[in-house]
Amino acid sequence: MTAPEAFRTTACELGVFDDSVTRILQYLHPAYSLSPADADEGTAGWLGGLPDLPSDVTWDGNGVFVASIDLAAFPGPPLAWPV
């Protein structure tokens, strides 16, 4: 069962009208949650801190480093949510 199917089943069991579920599903998108972590923890990415650059690349610190995300480290299937 796909995530949208599971959502529909649960919502209908809780008394939500099927038309309402369809409308909700039109606006939902799959997502991953990001939280602050050290790059040394083997995570798929991290927020803040310094960028993990190759040894031959320097970062002058100009600007703000927001996040690093290794998309290949995320579990499959790829983010796709057909409705």
Protein Blocks (a to p, Z undefined) as FASTA:
>chain_A
ZZklmmmmmmmmnopafklmmmmmmmgccddddddddfklopabdeehiddddfkbcceh
iajdfbdcdfklpccddddddZZ
